[in-house]
């Protein structure tokens, strides 16, 4: 009986939900002590430096203790909740159950049974995904791990229980972003051959398991945005707002980018009347029915065409190896202002998309960002970004590069202005574009060519057909 009671509690640690993040803030608890939870049930929402995500618990049982209140920033690896996995059984007296002895098996998890259901996505919103996260990460086990827990990870060693090999086979090891990628590409993780350390499935393994990736938008239940307004007392002369989460990460990234990459910004003012007419025509095109069709769609397509004609602009600077990394793909970032701060999710392999596919991807990206469901994986790996300051009535700007990217295009407001057209001054739809680029990667000639090509397509959108 004493052995049973020492194993009755399981502790769930804050996982690394963003590939290398070190901390996260607990935004909201969905359970309280005494609540019954099931394997895969979302128990809390946390905010990392990249996005807000919901964490599922990998146990069945009754919540015993919440270790941190809402609003607390917790380091990855710290225990945030404990669960009584044997509810209804009497607890041993405190004197007969020293806390130190009780905690060692809690970390080791020697007899955790595999579950037969699909867990919940580790992401912002409950989705039909398979991203259950255990306290361990498939790498070296904690100092307190027992031989039984090690056998559960590797399938051998110590004195494993009968269920340990089954648990290993039923639960392939992979990080949440890799599980999300597998879900999007329709790949069954149980049939993927892992090549990572300790049998961890990598992104490369996922791509190797599928011939033609076709992203599928996960169905997620919209979640309300957290309250970001600050109550200002009457007569207050100052208000201090803690900088954390997405806003803190954005500030650090912008400072690092501004003082690391030598920025150059070029401008061009152009007549986009024909583009605006084409947008109106495309809205009635049956092939684009139900899709988001607006000037940003054609601007994004024009930028992709310009990059195709000038592929050297898609690159990154490797400071450690003193190399320029040429990228033969475009993950197109779209800057989005949200209540949590500025985020830049990107459309993977945007260069391969047709106009209807690009419209669908843009619509999904914008909707997901507004609903606060953008995942950390969606904001990684960008190459070039578009920021549309024109929606705020601004003519143009000098945008700062997203870290690791080579260029960013700012789109100004489109509005009627006097313009010389066919020898006469007429009212035309005019806008100003600004292209900032990393001068280590892109010289003035290359940057000018890219910006001029974007303008040429928008002035005469028929070039989309001949240049694409």
C-alpha positions as CSV (number, residue, x, y, z in Angstrom):
1,X,0.0,0.0,0.0
2,X,2.9,2.3,0.8
3,X,4.4,1.8,-2.7
4,X,1.0,2.5,-4.4
5,X,0.6,5.8,-2.5
6,X,4.1,7.0,-3.4
7,X,3.2,6.6,-7.1
8,X,-0.3,8.1,-7.0
9,X,0.7,11.6,-8.1
10,X,2.1,12.6,-11.5
11,X,3.8,16.0,-12.1
12,X,3.5,17.8,-15.4
13,X,6.3,20.1,-16.3
14,X,6.3,23.2,-18.5
15,X,7.3,21.8,-21.9
16,X,9.4,23.6,-24.6
17,X,6.5,24.5,-26.9
18,X,8.6,26.5,-29.3
19,X,11.9,24.7,-30.1
20,X,14.4,26.3,-27.8
21,X,12.2,28.7,-25.7
22,X,13.2,28.9,-22.1
23,X,10.1,30.2,-20.4
24,X,6.3,30.8,-20.8
25,X,3.7,32.8,-18.9
26,X,0.6,31.0,-17.6
27,X,-2.3,33.0,-19.0
28,X,-5.2,30.9,-17.8
29,X,-6.0,27.7,-15.9
30,X,-8.9,25.7,-17.3
31,X,-9.0,23.4,-14.2
32,X,-8.8,23.7,-10.5
33,X,-7.8,21.3,-7.7
34,X,-10.4,18.5,-7.4
35,X,-11.3,18.6,-11.1
36,X,-11.2,15.3,-13.0
37,X,-9.0,15.4,-16.1
38,X,-8.4,12.9,-18.9
39,X,-5.4,12.2,-21.0
40,X,-5.2,14.9,-23.7
41,X,-7.4,17.4,-22.0
42,X,-6.3,21.0,-22.2
43,X,-5.5,22.3,-18.7
44,X,-4.0,25.7,-19.2
45,X,-3.1,28.3,-21.8
46,X,0.4,29.8,-21.8
47,X,2.1,32.5,-23.8
48,X,5.6,32.1,-25.0
49,X,7.8,34.7,-26.8
50,X,6.2,33.5,-30.1
51,X,2.6,32.7,-29.5
52,X,-0.1,31.6,-27.1
53,X,-0.6,27.8,-26.9
54,X,-2.8,25.4,-24.9
55,X,-1.2,22.6,-23.0
56,X,-2.9,19.1,-22.7
57,X,-2.2,16.9,-19.7
58,X,-0.9,13.4,-20.5
59,X,-2.7,11.7,-17.5
60,X,-6.1,10.6,-16.3
61,X,-6.9,11.5,-12.7
62,X,-7.9,14.3,-10.4
63,X,-6.0,17.7,-10.2
64,X,-4.1,17.7,-6.9
65,X,-2.3,21.0,-7.1
66,X,-1.6,24.0,-9.4
67,X,1.9,25.1,-8.7
68,X,1.7,28.6,-10.1
69,X,-1.1,31.2,-10.4
70,X,-2.2,32.9,-13.6
71,X,0.2,35.6,-14.7
72,X,3.3,33.8,-13.5
73,X,6.3,33.3,-15.9
74,X,7.6,29.8,-15.5
75,X,10.9,28.3,-16.8
76,X,10.7,25.3,-19.1
77,X,11.1,22.1,-17.0
78,X,9.4,23.4,-13.9
79,X,6.4,21.5,-12.5
80,X,3.2,23.4,-13.1
81,X,0.5,20.9,-12.1
82,X,0.2,17.6,-10.2
83,X,-2.5,15.0,-10.8
84,X,-3.7,12.2,-8.5
85,X,-3.8,9.3,-10.9
86,X,-5.4,7.0,-8.2
87,X,-8.4,8.9,-7.0
88,X,-10.5,7.2,-4.3
89,X,-7.6,5.4,-2.7
90,X,-6.6,6.5,0.9
91,X,-3.4,8.5,1.2
92,X,-0.6,7.3,3.4
93,X,0.0,9.4,6.6
94,X,2.5,12.2,6.1
95,X,5.0,10.6,8.4
96,X,4.9,7.3,6.4
97,X,5.4,9.1,3.1
98,X,8.4,11.4,3.0
99,X,8.1,14.1,0.4
100,X,11.6,13.4,-1.1
101,X,10.7,9.7,-1.6
102,X,7.4,10.6,-3.1
103,X,8.8,13.0,-5.7
104,X,11.5,10.7,-7.2
105,X,8.9,8.3,-8.7
106,X,6.8,11.2,-9.8
107,X,9.5,12.5,-12.1
108,X,10.5,9.0,-13.3
109,X,7.0,8.0,-14.4
110,X,7.9,4.3,-14.4
111,X,4.4,2.9,-15.0
112,X,2.7,5.4,-17.3
113,X,0.3,3.5,-19.4
114,X,-0.3,4.3,-23.1
115,X,-3.6,5.8,-24.0
116,X,-5.9,4.7,-26.8
117,X,-7.2,8.1,-27.8
118,X,-5.9,10.9,-30.0
119,X,-4.6,13.8,-27.9
120,X,-5.1,17.5,-28.4
121,X,-2.8,19.7,-30.4
122,X,-0.3,21.7,-28.4
123,X,-1.3,25.0,-30.1
124,X,-3.6,27.9,-29.6
125,X,-7.1,26.3,-29.9
126,X,-8.4,22.8,-29.5
127,X,-7.7,21.0,-32.8
128,X,-7.9,17.6,-34.3
129,X,-4.2,17.0,-34.1
130,X,-1.9,14.5,-32.4
131,X,0.4,16.6,-30.3
132,X,0.2,15.2,-26.8
133,X,3.3,16.3,-24.8
134,X,4.8,14.3,-22.0
135,X,6.9,15.9,-19.3
136,X,10.0,14.3,-20.7
137,X,11.4,15.3,-24.1
138,X,12.9,12.1,-25.4
139,X,16.5,13.4,-24.8
140,X,18.6,12.7,-21.6
141,X,16.3,11.9,-18.7
142,X,16.3,14.0,-15.5
143,X,18.7,13.1,-12.7
144,X,16.0,11.5,-10.7
145,X,14.8,9.1,-13.5
146,X,14.8,5.5,-12.6
147,X,15.8,2.5,-14.8
148,X,12.1,1.9,-15.4
149,X,11.6,5.4,-16.9
150,X,14.7,5.0,-19.1
151,X,13.4,1.8,-20.5
152,X,10.1,3.5,-21.2
153,X,12.0,6.0,-23.4
154,X,14.3,3.6,-25.2
155,X,12.5,0.3,-25.0
156,X,15.2,-1.5,-23.1
157,X,17.3,-1.4,-19.9
158,X,16.4,-1.7,-16.2
159,X,13.3,-3.7,-15.4
160,X,10.6,-2.4,-17.7
161,X,7.0,-3.2,-17.2
162,X,5.1,-5.1,-19.8
163,X,3.5,-2.0,-21.1
164,X,6.7,0.0,-21.6
165,X,7.6,-1.2,-25.1
166,X,4.0,-0.7,-26.2
167,X,4.0,2.9,-24.9
168,X,7.2,3.6,-26.9
169,X,5.7,2.1,-30.1
170,X,2.4,3.9,-29.7
171,X,4.0,7.2,-29.0
172,X,6.7,8.3,-31.5
173,X,9.0,10.9,-30.2
174,X,8.7,14.3,-31.9
175,X,8.6,18.0,-30.9
176,X,5.2,19.8,-31.2
177,X,6.1,21.7,-34.4
178,X,7.1,18.5,-36.1
179,X,3.8,16.9,-35.0
180,X,2.0,19.9,-36.4
181,X,3.9,19.5,-39.7
182,X,3.0,15.8,-39.8
183,X,-0.6,16.6,-39.2
184,X,-0.7,19.3,-41.9
185,X,0.9,17.0,-44.4
186,X,-1.2,14.0,-43.5
187,X,1.7,11.9,-42.3
188,X,1.2,9.1,-39.8
189,X,4.1,9.4,-37.3
190,X,4.0,5.7,-36.4
191,X,5.2,4.8,-39.9
192,X,8.0,7.5,-40.1
193,X,11.6,6.3,-39.7
194,X,13.3,8.6,-37.2
195,X,16.8,9.9,-37.8
196,X,17.2,12.3,-34.9
197,X,19.0,11.6,-31.6
198,X,17.4,9.0,-29.3
199,X,14.9,8.2,-32.0
200,X,13.3,11.6,-32.3
201,X,11.5,12.3,-35.6
202,X,12.7,15.5,-37.4
203,X,11.2,17.8,-40.0
204,X,13.4,16.1,-42.6
205,X,11.9,12.7,-41.7
206,X,8.4,14.1,-42.3
207,X,9.3,15.6,-45.7
208,X,11.0,12.3,-46.7
209,X,7.8,10.4,-45.9
210,X,5.6,12.4,-48.3
211,X,6.1,13.0,-52.0
212,X,4.0,16.0,-52.6
213,X,3.1,18.0,-49.4
214,X,-0.4,19.5,-49.4
215,X,-1.0,21.6,-46.3
216,X,-4.4,21.1,-44.7
217,X,-5.8,23.8,-42.4
218,X,-6.5,22.4,-38.9
219,X,-10.0,22.8,-37.7
220,X,-9.7,24.8,-34.5
221,X,-12.3,26.3,-32.2
222,X,-11.8,30.0,-32.0
223,X,-10.7,31.2,-28.6
224,X,-11.3,34.7,-27.3
225,X,-8.4,37.1,-27.1
226,X,-7.1,37.8,-23.6
227,X,-8.0,41.2,-22.1
228,X,-5.1,43.5,-23.0
229,X,-6.6,46.8,-22.0
230,X,-5.2,48.5,-18.9
231,X,-7.5,50.2,-16.4
232,X,-6.1,53.7,-15.8
233,X,-7.1,55.2,-12.4
234,X,-8.7,58.6,-12.5
235,X,-6.0,61.3,-12.2
236,X,-3.2,59.0,-13.0
237,X,-0.3,60.7,-14.8
238,X,1.6,57.5,-15.8
239,X,0.8,53.9,-16.4
240,X,3.5,51.1,-16.4
241,X,2.8,48.1,-18.5
242,X,5.1,45.0,-18.1
243,X,6.8,44.1,-21.4
244,X,6.5,40.3,-21.8
245,X,5.5,37.6,-24.2
246,X,5.2,38.4,-27.9
247,X,5.8,42.1,-27.4
248,X,9.0,41.5,-25.4
249,X,10.3,39.1,-28.1
250,X,9.4,41.5,-30.9
251,X,11.3,44.3,-29.2
252,X,14.4,42.2,-28.7
253,X,14.2,40.9,-32.2
254,X,13.9,44.4,-33.7
255,X,16.7,45.8,-31.7
256,X,18.9,42.9,-32.7
257,X,18.0,43.2,-36.4
258,X,18.4,47.0,-36.5
259,X,21.9,46.9,-34.9
260,X,23.1,43.7,-36.6
261,X,22.0,43.9,-40.3
262,X,22.9,47.0,-42.2
263,X,19.6,48.3,-43.5
264,X,19.0,50.0,-46.8
265,X,15.6,51.3,-47.8
266,X,14.5,52.2,-51.3
267,X,11.2,53.8,-52.4
268,X,9.1,53.8,-55.5
269,X,5.7,55.6,-56.2
270,X,3.6,54.0,-58.8
271,X,0.2,53.9,-60.6
272,X,-1.8,50.8,-59.5
273,X,-5.0,51.7,-61.3
274,X,-4.9,48.5,-63.5
275,X,-4.1,46.4,-60.4
276,X,-7.2,47.7,-58.7
277,X,-9.3,47.0,-61.8
278,X,-7.9,43.4,-61.8
279,X,-8.8,42.9,-58.2
280,X,-12.4,43.9,-58.9
281,X,-12.5,41.4,-61.8
282,X,-11.0,38.6,-59.8
283,X,-13.6,39.0,-57.1
284,X,-16.2,37.7,-59.6
285,X,-13.9,34.9,-60.9
286,X,-15.5,31.5,-60.1
287,X,-12.1,30.0,-59.4
288,X,-11.6,32.5,-56.6
289,X,-15.2,32.2,-55.2
290,X,-15.2,32.3,-51.4
291,X,-11.5,33.4,-51.2
292,X,-10.1,36.6,-49.9
293,X,-9.2,38.8,-52.9
294,X,-7.7,42.2,-52.3
295,X,-4.7,44.3,-53.4
296,X,-2.4,42.5,-50.9
297,X,-3.0,39.2,-52.9
298,X,-1.6,40.7,-56.1
299,X,1.2,42.6,-54.3
300,X,2.3,39.3,-52.7
301,X,2.2,37.6,-56.1
302,X,4.1,40.5,-57.7
303,X,6.8,40.1,-55.0
304,X,7.0,36.4,-55.6
305,X,7.4,37.0,-59.4
306,X,10.2,39.6,-58.6
307,X,12.0,37.1,-56.4
308,X,11.7,34.4,-59.1
309,X,13.4,36.9,-61.6
310,X,16.0,37.8,-58.9
311,X,16.5,34.7,-56.8
312,X,19.7,36.0,-55.1
313,X,17.5,38.2,-52.9
314,X,16.2,35.1,-51.0
315,X,19.2,34.5,-48.7
316,X,20.4,34.7,-45.2
317,X,23.6,35.7,-43.5
318,X,25.4,33.0,-41.5
319,X,27.7,35.0,-39.1
320,X,29.2,32.0,-37.4
321,X,30.4,30.4,-40.7
322,X,30.8,33.7,-42.6
323,X,28.6,32.4,-45.4
324,X,25.7,33.6,-47.4
325,X,23.0,30.9,-47.4
326,X,21.1,31.0,-50.7
327,X,17.5,29.8,-50.3
328,X,15.8,28.2,-53.2
329,X,12.3,28.7,-51.8
330,X,10.2,31.6,-50.4
331,X,8.4,31.4,-47.0
332,X,6.5,34.6,-47.4
333,X,5.9,36.4,-44.1
334,X,2.9,38.7,-43.6
335,X,3.2,41.1,-40.7
336,X,0.0,41.1,-38.6
337,X,-0.9,43.4,-35.7
338,X,-2.8,41.5,-33.0
339,X,-3.8,42.3,-29.4
340,X,-0.7,40.4,-28.3
341,X,1.6,42.5,-30.4
342,X,3.1,42.3,-33.8
343,X,3.6,38.8,-35.2
344,X,4.9,37.6,-38.6
345,X,3.5,34.2,-39.6
346,X,4.6,33.0,-43.0
347,X,3.2,31.0,-45.9
348,X,5.5,28.0,-46.5
349,X,6.8,27.5,-50.0
350,X,4.7,30.4,-51.3
351,X,6.7,30.4,-54.6
352,X,4.9,27.1,-55.6
353,X,1.4,28.4,-55.1
354,X,-1.1,29.4,-57.8
355,X,-3.1,32.6,-57.4
356,X,-6.1,30.7,-55.9
357,X,-3.8,28.8,-53.5
358,X,-2.1,31.9,-52.5
359,X,-5.4,33.6,-51.8
360,X,-6.5,30.7,-49.6
361,X,-3.2,30.7,-47.7
362,X,-3.4,34.5,-47.1
363,X,-7.0,34.2,-45.9
364,X,-6.2,31.4,-43.5
365,X,-3.1,33.3,-42.2
366,X,-5.0,36.4,-41.5
367,X,-8.0,34.6,-39.9
368,X,-5.7,32.5,-37.7
369,X,-3.7,35.6,-36.5
370,X,-6.9,37.6,-35.7
371,X,-8.3,34.7,-33.7
372,X,-5.0,34.3,-31.8
373,X,-4.4,30.8,-33.1
374,X,-1.0,31.3,-34.8
375,X,1.4,28.6,-33.7
376,X,5.2,29.1,-33.1
377,X,5.9,26.9,-36.1
378,X,4.0,29.2,-38.4
379,X,6.3,32.1,-37.4
380,X,9.6,30.2,-38.1
381,X,11.6,29.9,-41.2
382,X,10.5,33.1,-43.0
383,X,12.6,34.4,-45.9
384,X,11.0,37.7,-47.1
385,X,8.1,39.7,-45.5
386,X,5.4,42.1,-46.5
387,X,4.0,44.7,-44.1
388,X,0.9,46.6,-45.2
389,X,1.0,50.0,-43.4
390,X,-1.4,51.4,-45.9
391,X,-4.4,49.9,-44.0
392,X,-3.7,52.6,-41.4
393,X,-3.7,55.4,-44.0
394,X,0.1,55.7,-44.0
395,X,1.8,56.5,-47.2
396,X,5.0,54.4,-46.6
397,X,7.6,53.6,-44.0
398,X,11.2,52.3,-43.5
399,X,10.5,48.7,-42.1
400,X,13.0,46.8,-40.0
401,X,13.9,43.4,-41.3
402,X,12.5,40.3,-39.6
403,X,15.6,38.6,-38.0
404,X,17.2,36.1,-40.4
405,X,15.4,37.5,-43.5
406,X,16.9,39.4,-46.4
407,X,14.2,41.9,-47.3
408,X,10.9,43.4,-46.2
409,X,8.4,45.2,-48.5
410,X,6.2,48.0,-47.0
411,X,3.0,48.8,-48.8
412,X,1.6,52.3,-48.4
413,X,-2.0,53.5,-48.7
414,X,-3.6,53.3,-52.2
415,X,-5.5,56.4,-52.9
416,X,-6.5,58.7,-55.8
417,X,-3.8,61.2,-56.8
418,X,-3.1,63.4,-59.8
419,X,-0.9,61.5,-62.2
420,X,0.3,62.0,-65.7
421,X,-1.3,59.3,-67.8
422,X,-1.0,59.2,-71.6
423,X,0.2,62.8,-71.6
424,X,-2.7,64.1,-69.5
425,X,-3.0,64.7,-65.8
426,X,-5.7,62.4,-64.4
427,X,-6.8,61.0,-61.1
428,X,-5.2,57.6,-60.7
429,X,-4.9,55.0,-58.0
430,X,-1.4,55.6,-56.6
431,X,0.7,54.0,-53.9
432,X,4.3,54.0,-52.6
433,X,6.3,50.9,-51.9
434,X,9.4,50.8,-49.7
435,X,11.9,47.9,-49.8
436,X,14.3,47.4,-46.9
437,X,17.1,44.9,-47.4
438,X,20.2,43.6,-45.7
439,X,23.1,45.3,-47.5
440,X,25.4,42.4,-46.7
441,X,23.2,40.2,-48.9
442,X,21.6,42.5,-51.3
443,X,23.5,45.4,-53.0
444,X,21.8,48.5,-54.4
445,X,21.5,47.0,-57.9
446,X,19.8,43.8,-56.8
447,X,17.5,45.6,-54.4
448,X,16.6,48.1,-57.1
449,X,15.8,45.3,-59.6
450,X,13.5,43.6,-57.1
451,X,11.6,46.8,-56.3
452,X,11.3,47.8,-60.0
453,X,10.0,44.4,-60.9
454,X,7.3,44.5,-58.2
455,X,6.3,48.0,-59.4
456,X,6.3,46.8,-63.1
457,X,3.9,44.0,-62.3
458,X,1.5,46.2,-60.3
459,X,1.5,48.9,-63.0
460,X,0.8,46.3,-65.7
461,X,-0.6,43.1,-64.0
462,X,-0.6,41.3,-67.3
463,X,3.1,40.6,-66.6
464,X,1.9,38.1,-64.0
465,X,1.1,35.9,-66.9
466,X,4.3,36.4,-68.9
467,X,6.8,36.6,-66.0
468,X,5.3,33.9,-63.6
